[in-house]
Amino acid sequence: MDSSSSDTALRPGRAPLRGTADNGMKIVVVGGFAVGKTTLVGAVSEIRPLNTEETMTRAGVGVDDTSAVPDKKSTTVAFDFGRITLSDENVLYLFGAPGQERFWFLWDRLFSGALGAVVLVDTRRLEESWYTIDRLEHHGTPFIVARNNFGEPTHGLDEVRRALDLPDDVPLVDCDARDRESAKQVLIALVRHLHTRVEASQREGAPEEETTP
């Protein structure tokens, strides 16, 4: 399939999606309210991201906790969508999930068919990540956790791991969701994690070598 109309908003120097790109891979960026999911998708996408940002109104007062982000004026109400072309045949599709509790019902559909997920966390509100991790584990979706540093970190990575009760085999990385290179490194960390899991699964499924008596 040739490129769609969204490709008219390509970043400078980026070619349209090739007609040979028939292998789409899905990754979800998920986390609590206002942790930087829309920002990360926008930083790394090669096209202008499709998003469903809406202006926050008085209807959200008492529903959305904005105490940690008092300057936030808009929020995602469905999902963000971005794209990265890996090769002539392979394309990575990024879906940023809405963070507010009233939109969590959308997560199950977004997780469906995903290769893996990035859980973006804000150390000021780590408790908002517990449900996110629980749902990914329920779906059996592999994930990594990325600490988004919009400001100076208030907790060390070891503290974050303990607070989230993360197993040792779940990668925990630092990032700045505003920076394209930093966001790209998060995705690379996820791909490496997925590759490690596949290799481990293959080793476990390999037949034991016969020994000669």
Contacts in CASP RR format, 6 or more apart in sequence:
PFRMAT RR
TARGET T0000
AUTHOR 0000-0000-0000
METHOD contacts of the structure
MODEL  1
MDSSSSDTALRPGRAPLRGTADNGMKIVVVGGFAVGKTTLVGAVSEIRPL
NTEETMTRAGVGVDDTSAVPDKKSTTVAFDFGRITLSDENVLYLFGAPGQ
ERFWFLWDRLFSGALGAVVLVDTRRLEESWYTIDRLEHHGTPFIVARNNF
GEPTHGLDEVRRALDLPDDVPLVDCDARDRESAKQVLIALVRHLHTRVEA
SQREGAPEEETTP
1 17 0 8 1.000
1 19 0 8 1.000
1 21 0 8 1.000
1 22 0 8 1.000
2 16 0 8 1.000
2 17 0 8 1.000
2 19 0 8 1.000
3 16 0 8 1.000
3 17 0 8 1.000
3 19 0 8 1.000
4 17 0 8 1.000
6 47 0 8 1.000
6 48 0 8 1.000
6 50 0 8 1.000
7 16 0 8 1.000
7 17 0 8 1.000
7 47 0 8 1.000
9 47 0 8 1.000
9 48 0 8 1.000
10 16 0 8 1.000
10 46 0 8 1.000
10 47 0 8 1.000
10 48 0 8 1.000
11 45 0 8 1.000
11 46 0 8 1.000
11 47 0 8 1.000
11 48 0 8 1.000
14 46 0 8 1.000
14 47 0 8 1.000
14 85 0 8 1.000
15 85 0 8 1.000
17 83 0 8 1.000
17 85 0 8 1.000
17 91 0 8 1.000
18 85 0 8 1.000
18 88 0 8 1.000
20 88 0 8 1.000
20 89 0 8 1.000
21 85 0 8 1.000
21 88 0 8 1.000
21 89 0 8 1.000
21 90 0 8 1.000
21 91 0 8 1.000
22 89 0 8 1.000
23 89 0 8 1.000
23 90 0 8 1.000
23 91 0 8 1.000
24 90 0 8 1.000
24 91 0 8 1.000
24 92 0 8 1.000
24 93 0 8 1.000
25 86 0 8 1.000
25 90 0 8 1.000
25 91 0 8 1.000
25 92 0 8 1.000
25 93 0 8 1.000
25 115 0 8 1.000
26 93 0 8 1.000
26 95 0 8 1.000
26 113 0 8 1.000
26 114 0 8 1.000
26 115 0 8 1.000
26 116 0 8 1.000
27 92 0 8 1.000
27 93 0 8 1.000
27 94 0 8 1.000
27 95 0 8 1.000
27 114 0 8 1.000
27 115 0 8 1.000
27 116 0 8 1.000
27 117 0 8 1.000
27 118 0 8 1.000
27 187 0 8 1.000
27 190 0 8 1.000
28 94 0 8 1.000
28 95 0 8 1.000
28 96 0 8 1.000
28 97 0 8 1.000
28 110 0 8 1.000
28 111 0 8 1.000
28 114 0 8 1.000
28 116 0 8 1.000
28 117 0 8 1.000
28 118 0 8 1.000
28 141 0 8 1.000
29 37 0 8 1.000
29 40 0 8 1.000
29 41 0 8 1.000
29 80 0 8 1.000
29 94 0 8 1.000
29 95 0 8 1.000
29 96 0 8 1.000
29 97 0 8 1.000
29 117 0 8 1.000
29 118 0 8 1.000
29 120 0 8 1.000
30 37 0 8 1.000
30 96 0 8 1.000
30 97 0 8 1.000
30 99 0 8 1.000
30 107 0 8 1.000
30 110 0 8 1.000
30 117 0 8 1.000
30 118 0 8 1.000
30 119 0 8 1.000
30 120 0 8 1.000
30 132 0 8 1.000
30 136 0 8 1.000
31 37 0 8 1.000
31 97 0 8 1.000
31 99 0 8 1.000
31 119 0 8 1.000
31 120 0 8 1.000
31 121 0 8 1.000
31 128 0 8 1.000
31 129 0 8 1.000
31 132 0 8 1.000
32 99 0 8 1.000
32 100 0 8 1.000
32 120 0 8 1.000
32 121 0 8 1.000
32 122 0 8 1.000
32 125 0 8 1.000
32 128 0 8 1.000
32 129 0 8 1.000
32 132 0 8 1.000
33 64 0 8 1.000
33 65 0 8 1.000
33 69 0 8 1.000
33 75 0 8 1.000
33 99 0 8 1.000
33 100 0 8 1.000
33 125 0 8 1.000
33 128 0 8 1.000
34 66 0 8 1.000
34 68 0 8 1.000
34 69 0 8 1.000
34 72 0 8 1.000
34 75 0 8 1.000
34 99 0 8 1.000
34 122 0 8 1.000
35 99 0 8 1.000
35 120 0 8 1.000
35 121 0 8 1.000
35 122 0 8 1.000
35 125 0 8 1.000
35 128 0 8 1.000
35 148 0 8 1.000
36 120 0 8 1.000
36 122 0 8 1.000
36 148 0 8 1.000
36 150 0 8 1.000
36 177 0 8 1.000
37 76 0 8 1.000
37 80 0 8 1.000
37 96 0 8 1.000
37 97 0 8 1.000
37 99 0 8 1.000
37 120 0 8 1.000
37 177 0 8 1.000
38 49 0 8 1.000
38 51 0 8 1.000
38 53 0 8 1.000
38 76 0 8 1.000
38 80 0 8 1.000
38 96 0 8 1.000
39 177 0 8 1.000
39 178 0 8 1.000
40 118 0 8 1.000
40 120 0 8 1.000
40 148 0 8 1.000
40 175 0 8 1.000
40 177 0 8 1.000
40 183 0 8 1.000
40 186 0 8 1.000
41 49 0 8 1.000
41 51 0 8 1.000
41 80 0 8 1.000
41 81 0 8 1.000
41 82 0 8 1.000
41 94 0 8 1.000
41 96 0 8 1.000
42 49 0 8 1.000
42 80 0 8 1.000
42 82 0 8 1.000
42 183 0 8 1.000
43 177 0 8 1.000
43 178 0 8 1.000
43 179 0 8 1.000
43 180 0 8 1.000
43 182 0 8 1.000
43 183 0 8 1.000
44 84 0 8 1.000
44 94 0 8 1.000
44 180 0 8 1.000
44 183 0 8 1.000
44 184 0 8 1.000
44 187 0 8 1.000
45 82 0 8 1.000
45 83 0 8 1.000
45 84 0 8 1.000
45 94 0 8 1.000
46 82 0 8 1.000
46 83 0 8 1.000
46 84 0 8 1.000
46 85 0 8 1.000
47 82 0 8 1.000
47 83 0 8 1.000
49 80 0 8 1.000
49 81 0 8 1.000
49 82 0 8 1.000
50 80 0 8 1.000
50 81 0 8 1.000
50 82 0 8 1.000
51 76 0 8 1.000
51 79 0 8 1.000
51 80 0 8 1.000
51 81 0 8 1.000
52 76 0 8 1.000
52 77 0 8 1.000
52 78 0 8 1.000
52 79 0 8 1.000
52 80 0 8 1.000
52 98 0 8 1.000
53 74 0 8 1.000
53 75 0 8 1.000
53 76 0 8 1.000
53 77 0 8 1.000
54 74 0 8 1.000
54 75 0 8 1.000
54 77 0 8 1.000
55 73 0 8 1.000
55 74 0 8 1.000
56 64 0 8 1.000
56 66 0 8 1.000
56 72 0 8 1.000
56 73 0 8 1.000
56 74 0 8 1.000
56 75 0 8 1.000
63 100 0 8 1.000
63 102 0 8 1.000
64 75 0 8 1.000
64 100 0 8 1.000
65 125 0 8 1.000
66 72 0 8 1.000
68 122 0 8 1.000
68 124 0 8 1.000
68 125 0 8 1.000
75 98 0 8 1.000
75 100 0 8 1.000
76 96 0 8 1.000
76 97 0 8 1.000
76 98 0 8 1.000
76 99 0 8 1.000
76 103 0 8 1.000
77 98 0 8 1.000
77 103 0 8 1.000
78 98 0 8 1.000
78 103 0 8 1.000
78 106 0 8 1.000
79 95 0 8 1.000
79 96 0 8 1.000
79 97 0 8 1.000
79 98 0 8 1.000
79 106 0 8 1.000
79 110 0 8 1.000
80 94 0 8 1.000
80 95 0 8 1.000
80 96 0 8 1.000
81 93 0 8 1.000
81 94 0 8 1.000
81 95 0 8 1.000
81 96 0 8 1.000
82 93 0 8 1.000
82 94 0 8 1.000
82 95 0 8 1.000
83 91 0 8 1.000
83 92 0 8 1.000
83 93 0 8 1.000
83 94 0 8 1.000
84 91 0 8 1.000
84 92 0 8 1.000
84 94 0 8 1.000
84 187 0 8 1.000
85 91 0 8 1.000
85 92 0 8 1.000
86 92 0 8 1.000
92 187 0 8 1.000
95 110 0 8 1.000
95 114 0 8 1.000
96 110 0 8 1.000
97 103 0 8 1.000
97 106 0 8 1.000
97 107 0 8 1.000
97 110 0 8 1.000
98 104 0 8 1.000
98 106 0 8 1.000
104 131 0 8 1.000
104 135 0 8 1.000
107 135 0 8 1.000
108 135 0 8 1.000
108 139 0 8 1.000
111 117 0 8 1.000
111 135 0 8 1.000
111 136 0 8 1.000
111 139 0 8 1.000
111 141 0 8 1.000
114 141 0 8 1.000
115 142 0 8 1.000
115 194 0 8 1.000
116 141 0 8 1.000
116 142 0 8 1.000
116 143 0 8 1.000
116 190 0 8 1.000
116 194 0 8 1.000
117 136 0 8 1.000
117 141 0 8 1.000
117 142 0 8 1.000
117 143 0 8 1.000
117 144 0 8 1.000
117 190 0 8 1.000
118 143 0 8 1.000
118 144 0 8 1.000
118 145 0 8 1.000
118 146 0 8 1.000
118 186 0 8 1.000
118 187 0 8 1.000
118 190 0 8 1.000
119 129 0 8 1.000
119 132 0 8 1.000
119 133 0 8 1.000
119 136 0 8 1.000
119 143 0 8 1.000
119 144 0 8 1.000
119 145 0 8 1.000
119 146 0 8 1.000
120 146 0 8 1.000
120 148 0 8 1.000
120 175 0 8 1.000
120 177 0 8 1.000
121 129 0 8 1.000
121 145 0 8 1.000
121 146 0 8 1.000
121 147 0 8 1.000
121 148 0 8 1.000
121 160 0 8 1.000
121 164 0 8 1.000
122 128 0 8 1.000
122 148 0 8 1.000
122 150 0 8 1.000
123 147 0 8 1.000
123 153 0 8 1.000
123 154 0 8 1.000
123 155 0 8 1.000
123 156 0 8 1.000
123 160 0 8 1.000
124 154 0 8 1.000
126 155 0 8 1.000
126 160 0 8 1.000
126 163 0 8 1.000
126 164 0 8 1.000
129 145 0 8 1.000
129 164 0 8 1.000
130 164 0 8 1.000
133 143 0 8 1.000
133 145 0 8 1.000
133 164 0 8 1.000
133 166 0 8 1.000
136 143 0 8 1.000
142 193 0 8 1.000
142 194 0 8 1.000
142 197 0 8 1.000
143 170 0 8 1.000
143 190 0 8 1.000
144 170 0 8 1.000
144 171 0 8 1.000
144 172 0 8 1.000
144 173 0 8 1.000
144 186 0 8 1.000
144 189 0 8 1.000
144 190 0 8 1.000
144 193 0 8 1.000
145 160 0 8 1.000
145 164 0 8 1.000
145 166 0 8 1.000
145 170 0 8 1.000
145 171 0 8 1.000
145 172 0 8 1.000
145 173 0 8 1.000
146 172 0 8 1.000
146 173 0 8 1.000
146 174 0 8 1.000
146 175 0 8 1.000
146 186 0 8 1.000
146 189 0 8 1.000
147 153 0 8 1.000
147 157 0 8 1.000
147 160 0 8 1.000
147 172 0 8 1.000
147 173 0 8 1.000
147 174 0 8 1.000
147 175 0 8 1.000
148 175 0 8 1.000
148 176 0 8 1.000
148 177 0 8 1.000
149 174 0 8 1.000
149 175 0 8 1.000
149 176 0 8 1.000
150 176 0 8 1.000
150 177 0 8 1.000
150 178 0 8 1.000
153 174 0 8 1.000
155 163 0 8 1.000
157 172 0 8 1.000
157 174 0 8 1.000
160 166 0 8 1.000
160 172 0 8 1.000
161 172 0 8 1.000
166 172 0 8 1.000
170 193 0 8 1.000
171 189 0 8 1.000
171 190 0 8 1.000
171 192 0 8 1.000
171 193 0 8 1.000
173 185 0 8 1.000
173 186 0 8 1.000
173 189 0 8 1.000
175 182 0 8 1.000
175 183 0 8 1.000
175 185 0 8 1.000
175 186 0 8 1.000
176 182 0 8 1.000
176 183 0 8 1.000
177 183 0 8 1.000
END
